[in-house]
Amino acid sequence: MTTYDMATTDLRVDEGYVPVTGGVRMYWRSLGEGGTPLVVVHGGFGDARMFGEVLDRLAAGRRVVAVELQGHGHTADVDRPFSWDAFADDVAALVRHLDLGPADLMGYSLGGGVVLRTAMRHPEVARRLVVVAAPCRRDGWLPDVLAGMAGVTSAGFEWMRQSPPYAAYAAVAPDVDAFPALMDKTGDLIRAPYDWSEEVRALAAPVQLVYGDGDGVPPAHAAEFFALLGGGLRDPGWDGSGGRPASRLAILPGRTHYDVFAAPELAPLVDGFLRS
């Protein structure tokens, strides 16, 4: 698994906390300035450093704001269960508080579900979406991934204590002893059933879907997700005049669920979509 090293940069750097919903004070860190802001949401057990140099590359022409969800990174936990809707409301509140909207949103894995849900609940804050390695319904994950989710509880803390995500968490968390609770809350979230297929069909914002060819979300589900967005349903013709969807699908060769978020090829792919 990729470790979270903050890239050195000559770009403008800002950071702070925003009061969002449910008593959460969400930490954010931004790179660059100008352009349409891009708000980035990490995966489970991650933080604002998770995408590494990908964010530096994306910030060359815009402001990139990486956030940390409730209980992750610098953002302290509160007495509130994790839920997709609460996380989505938090992201929307941050966009409004920092006057970023309508912004582009990008999320990986758990963060991909969060930005997708944000656009569904708060379409006015989302211009374009980039969903990296996340399905639109829970059973879009491979069966062995779903089986692994069953074991995400604090009972596995001693194993997680040896992992790069824990080391990254321990370096910045306001309460290092809260990691077992983070495991329990995350497990409860990812085990809960959901199916957003019909809401995906109704999305107004164009979506870039990105997966590795060795991802925990198989290409078959990626194609199904893309079809809900209007993709892959008909031949656009030799000149493209037959109509192509505003949304896009990319399968990155040689990438897995555990390295696709930091792949060097991700930045130009996302940049091209956001500028299109």
Helices and strands as residue ranges (DSSP letters): E 13-19, E 25-31, E 38-41, H 53-58, E 64-68, H 84-97, E 103-108, H 110-121, G 123-125, E 126-132, G 138-140, H 143-149, G 154-156, H 157-160, H 164-172, G 176-178, H 179-191, H 197-201, E 207-214, H 219-228, E 248-256, G 260-262, H 266-275
